[in-house]
């Protein structure tokens, strides 16, 4: 599990109010992700009359998220495009950078989305937007979200607490889903790679029987992990837009 260890790189003794503010490997890869995303967007915003591949790629991602918001929230969803797009792209870049085979050149990528502290903060941020929008737009009528339309009065006292508890668990489940998916994939790759190394270290026979099948399976899992990286970013953005839709339209 060493690959998930958060290690300080700078400022081991930077303490404020009892909290250590050291610059860690997690913070470094968040910064690398942000810079990579900035460069990607900057290169694709040239607005050429005949768009190149880079510009088309950026426009495709933007149009994809815009269509998703239009389908899930409606005409009011356009104002959330900057947030949902940034959320989706940041998670996508973080997941993919964590899968890059940079270890061959001595650089070990750190997948910070495999930590619940990171995914949880992103989930809380989306949940805070839901609360702010809900109460700002609907006031106390926002609590009607916990009573589905047509609910018989005697059942209100049963359904409302269940809906309220389910609503409170949304940020937990949102952050947990991404954290578990990324952590499980990396653990599986680590286990398979250890089979490859240990199999060949045990001799040619074990290398053929254990090492080669494990390597083939590891390559297949790597391809699957790339797919999972995109799916998890999409699911996070999709659920965030659905939760915002509840605040906008009280469905």
C-alpha positions in Angstrom: 0.0 0.0 0.0 3.0 2.3 -0.2 1.7 3.8 -3.4 -1.1 5.4 -1.5 1.1 7.0 1.2 1.0 10.8 1.4 4.5 12.0 2.0 5.7 15.5 2.6 8.1 17.0 0.1 8.6 20.5 1.4 8.0 22.2 4.7 8.1 19.3 7.1 8.0 21.8 10.0 5.3 24.1 8.5 2.8 24.1 11.4 -0.1 26.5 11.8 -2.4 26.1 14.8 -1.3 22.6 15.4 -1.8 21.5 11.7 1.1 20.6 9.4 1.0 22.4 6.1 3.7 20.6 4.3 3.7 20.4 0.5 3.0 16.7 -0.2 3.2 14.4 -3.1 -0.6 14.5 -3.3 -0.5 18.3 -3.5 2.2 18.1 -6.2 0.1 15.9 -8.4 -2.9 18.0 -7.9 -0.8 21.0 -9.1 0.5 18.9 -12.1 -3.1 18.0 -12.9 -4.2 21.6 -12.8 -1.3 22.7 -15.0 -1.8 19.9 -17.5 -5.5 20.8 -17.7 -4.7 24.5 -18.1 -2.3 23.8 -21.0 -4.9 21.4 -22.6 -7.6 24.1 -22.4 -5.3 26.9 -23.5 -4.2 25.0 -26.6 -7.7 24.2 -27.6 -9.2 27.7 -27.2 -7.6 29.3 -30.3 -11.0 29.6 -32.0 -9.7 29.0 -35.5 -12.2 29.1 -38.4 -11.2 25.6 -39.3 -10.6 23.9 -36.0 -7.7 21.6 -35.5 -7.8 18.3 -33.7 -6.9 19.9 -30.4 -9.6 22.6 -30.6 -12.1 19.9 -31.7 -11.2 17.8 -28.7 -11.8 20.7 -26.3 -15.0 21.7 -28.0 -16.2 18.0 -27.9 -15.6 17.8 -24.2 -17.4 21.1 -23.6 -20.3 20.2 -25.8 -20.5 16.8 -24.1 -20.9 18.4 -20.6 -23.3 21.1 -22.0 -25.6 18.4 -23.4 -25.5 16.5 -20.2 -26.5 19.6 -18.2 -29.2 20.4 -20.7 -30.7 16.9 -20.4 -30.5 16.7 -16.6 -31.2 20.3 -15.5 -32.7 22.0 -18.5 -32.2 25.6 -19.6 -31.0 26.6 -16.2 -28.1 24.1 -16.4 -26.0 26.3 -18.6 -24.8 28.5 -15.7 -23.3 25.4 -14.0 -21.3 24.5 -17.1 -18.0 26.0 -15.8 -18.2 24.1 -12.5 -19.3 20.7 -13.8 -16.9 20.9 -16.8 -14.0 21.8 -14.5 -15.0 19.0 -12.1 -15.2 16.4 -14.8 -11.9 17.4 -16.5 -10.0 17.6 -13.3 -11.0 14.2 -12.2 -10.5 12.7 -15.6 -6.9 14.2 -15.9 -6.1 13.1 -12.3 -7.3 9.5 -13.0 -5.4 9.2 -16.3 -2.2 10.8 -15.0 -2.2 8.3 -12.2 -2.1 5.5 -14.7 0.8 6.9 -16.8 3.8 4.4 -16.9 6.2 7.0 -15.7 7.9 4.6 -13.3 10.2 3.5 -16.2 11.9 6.9 -16.1 12.0 7.0 -12.3 8.9 9.1 -11.7 6.1 7.6 -9.6 2.7 9.2 -10.3 0.4 9.6 -7.4 -3.4 9.1 -7.9 -4.8 11.5 -5.4 -8.4 10.5 -6.4 -7.6 7.2 -4.6 -7.9 9.1 -1.3 -11.2 9.7 0.3 -10.1 13.0 1.7 -9.8 14.4 -1.8 -12.9 12.8 -3.4 -14.9 13.7 -0.2 -14.0 17.3 -0.5 -15.1 17.4 -4.1 -18.3 15.7 -3.1 -18.9 18.2 -0.3 -18.3 21.1 -2.7 -21.0 19.8 -5.0 -23.3 19.2 -2.0 -22.7 22.7 -0.7 -23.7 24.1 -4.1 -26.9 22.1 -3.9 -27.7 23.5 -0.5 -26.9 27.1 -1.4 -28.9 27.0 -4.6 -31.8 25.2 -3.0 -32.3 27.6 -0.1 -31.4 30.6 -2.1 -34.0 29.8 -4.8 -36.7 28.2 -2.8 -36.2 29.1 0.8 -37.8 26.8 3.3 -39.8 25.3 0.5 -36.6 23.4 -0.3 -37.6 20.9 2.4 -40.4 19.7 0.2 -37.7 17.8 -1.6 -38.0 15.2 1.1 -41.7 14.7 0.6 -42.5 13.2 -2.9 -45.5 14.6 -4.6 -48.7 12.6 -3.9 -47.4 11.2 -0.6 -50.4 10.4 1.7 -50.3 12.5 4.9 -49.8 9.5 7.3 -46.8 8.4 5.2 -45.1 11.8 5.3 -43.7 11.1 8.8 -42.2 7.9 7.6 -40.9 8.9 4.2 -39.6 12.4 5.0 -37.0 11.1 7.5 -35.8 8.4 5.1 -35.5 10.9 2.3 -33.6 13.3 4.5 -31.1 10.7 5.6 -30.7 9.5 2.0 -30.0 13.2 1.1 -27.4 13.5 3.8 -25.6 10.4 2.6 -25.2 11.8 -1.0 -21.8 13.4 -0.5 -20.5 10.3 1.3 -21.6 7.9 -1.5 -20.5 10.3 -4.2 -16.9 10.6 -2.8 -16.7 6.9 -1.8 -17.6 5.6 -5.3 -14.7 7.4 -7.0 -12.2 6.6 -4.1 -13.0 2.9 -4.1 -12.9 2.5 -7.9 -9.5 4.1 -8.3 -8.0 2.5 -5.2 -9.2 -1.0 -6.1 -7.8 -0.7 -9.7 -4.4 0.3 -8.5 -4.2 -2.4 -5.8 -5.1 -5.0 -8.5 -2.4 -3.8 -10.8 0.1 -3.9 -7.9 -0.8 -7.4 -7.1 -0.6 -8.6 -10.7 2.8 -6.9 -11.2 4.1 -8.7 -8.1 3.0 -12.0 -9.6 5.0 -11.2 -12.7 8.1 -10.3 -10.8 7.9 -13.1 -8.3 7.1 -15.6 -11.0 10.2 -14.9 -13.0 12.3 -14.7 -9.9 11.2 -18.2 -9.0 12.5 -19.6 -12.3 11.6 -20.0 -15.9 8.9 -22.5 -15.2 7.0 -20.2 -12.8 7.6 -17.3 -15.2 5.8 -19.1 -18.0 3.0 -20.5 -15.8 2.4 -17.5 -13.6 4.4 -14.5 -14.9 3.2 -14.4 -18.6 -0.6 -14.9 -17.8 -0.3 -12.3 -15.0 1.4 -9.8 -17.4 -1.3 -10.4 -20.1 -4.0 -9.9 -17.5 -2.3 -6.8 -16.2 -2.2 -5.2 -19.7 -6.0 -6.0 -20.0 -6.6 -4.4 -16.6 -4.7 -1.3 -17.6 -6.9 -0.9 -20.6 -9.9 -1.4 -18.4 -8.6 1.1 -15.9 -8.3 3.8 -18.6 -12.0 3.2 -19.3 -12.8 3.3 -15.6 -11.0 6.6 -15.3 -13.3 8.2 -17.8 -16.4 6.5 -16.5 -15.8 7.5 -12.9 -15.2 11.2 -13.9 -18.4 11.1 -15.9 -20.4 9.5 -13.1 -19.2 12.0 -10.6 -20.1 14.9 -12.9 -23.5 13.3 -13.8 -24.5 12.7 -10.2 -23.4 16.2 -9.3 -25.7 17.6 -12.1 -28.6 15.4 -10.9 -28.2 16.7 -7.4 -28.1 20.3 -8.6 -31.2 19.5 -10.6 -33.0 18.7 -7.4 -32.1 22.1 -6.0 -33.1 23.9 -9.2 -36.4 22.1 -9.9 -37.3 20.3 -6.7 -37.9 17.0 -8.5 
